[in-house]
Amino acid sequence: MTEQTELINGNRIIFMDNLRTLIIFLVVLVHAGFVYNGVLSQVWIVNDSAYNTLSFIIFMIIDIFMMPTLFFISGYLVPLSLERNQGLKFIKSKFKRLYLPWVFAVLTLIPLYKLIFLYSRNLPQEKLLTYFHFNQGFVSQNWLWFLPVLFLFNVLYFLFAQVKPIKFSIAFPWAVFTAFWIGVAYTFIMGALKLEGWTLTPLLDFQNERLLIYLMIFLLGALGYQQKIFVAEPKNKKLYYLISCVVWLPVITYIFFSLNLLFNPGSYITSRIGDEVLVYFCRNLSMLGLLYVLINTFRYYLNRRGRFLIQLNKNSYGVYIIHMIVMGWIAMAMLNTTIHSTIKYLALTLLTFVISNLLTFIFRKVKESFHQ
């Protein structure tokens, strides 16, 4: 048994399971905040007039590292998955894991999304076919975009592996350094060419200025597995403590300059190009810094599990898929209440997470009973 395998308990990497569960909770937190955003809520599942500034600030911070963390974890696990499922078995396993749930969700949950969207705004319901994402561009795949993109990344990794076994010779720190500067250049070019925004198709949705960055983070995860970066404990944690303290400097700078560009168009602190470069630089630096801190925090201090955590970890994928619809019904129930927006926001987050976990748990148990 190798040292890498020893990190796996029951075919699971414990601290990554725990981290993924936290990220799914943060996904719920961010999506709940959109209900009270004031701008994004105009096209969100429910638009509550109780605007909440806190939700916007939380979104700006969490959005830096939330999806990159999921892509890194997925990338870290892909070499192991390819070792266990050789050839087309790998593609079949990923299709079953990612695309079949996506097909089910876009044919059932997306129509429910639009139903709630219209009903919560006292708008008349429409013709049946308009409830599907391929007929209504403004709905698109919404929160489900992650599944096809992740499937694409897995397919690309598989194809590369067929041409030549993927064995990166570059040291992990240099790979991170390279990915950082490519990310800065990529986002700057996308901004300069005014190509920022979403590409929406029936099968694949992605944010133009982040697609390459997500792919690089996914590959960094795969490289991390191959180089066994989490096997040995560090001699000391000075670097971890240092980054944990200083990472907030680029985070604050990114938020400050982003808010100025958003709310004071035409008014620059340095210059237009200078402000934009600082935003791209600080966002990518913040992303990598927070990713490092988050992963190592769970690795050092949350690499354990109990019965409750085991169930939450098992539920996380199902929670991601169904949480939006659960959230829609709860947000709609609180629309006409006089509860303070912050209380609404927190209640919506917690109720959505708890109920989504309960529904997923029940579904898993029913499914298991049929296989006994």
C-alpha angles and dihedrals in degrees: 000000000000126000089248091056091050088067088064119084114189090347090305130109099224103207092046091051089052092046093050090052090054091049091052088053089051090050088056090046093052095044091048088053091057088067088066098033098104093214107041090036088070089076098025126107092265127015112208114189089214094101116203123196093193091065091057094051091046089051093051092053099040093043089065095067109009102093095030088059092054091048092048092051091047091049092048090056099044099082090052090048091051090050090055097042111043123196120343090352086078093055091045092051092050092045090052092045099044114014102041092055088045092053091049092047098048091049095048114015098041091056088048089051091057092044090056091041092058097037094051090054094046090244122147118259116250140217116307099246092054089068093072120088095235089063099042115051095188091063098039115154092315111181092002094071091098095069100059092041091051090048089052092052090050091050091049091051090049093050092049089050091054093053093047130345107264106245111151113205094193115104114248096244090052090048090054091048091050093046090051095055093041088052093051092048092045096051091045092052092047090051094046091050091045091237095133117125139060130316107210123196133155092256106026135033123180142160105248098216093049106040096088091043091053090049091051091049089049090052091046087057091052090048090049091056093048092050093043093231093169098046103087124050112239117253087240138354098233093118091049092051092044095051091043088059103039100038089081091066094069090038092056092043091050093050094045095051093040092053091048092052090046101046101027105043111188093019112104131185095209107357135306094267092038093053093046093049090050090052093051093042095048095043093054092043091048091048094054093041095050091043090054093047095045096048094046093045089059092041094053102034110016103043092121138081143204132190093275094050091047090057093046090050092050090049098048098092093048091046090055092053100046104028096093095061092044088050092050094057093046093047090049091052090055096045099102098035124111094226114135113264094241091054090047091050094051093042092050091051096048096041092048092049094046097045093044089052092049093050092047091047092051091048091051093050093048090048091049091050090058091053095051 
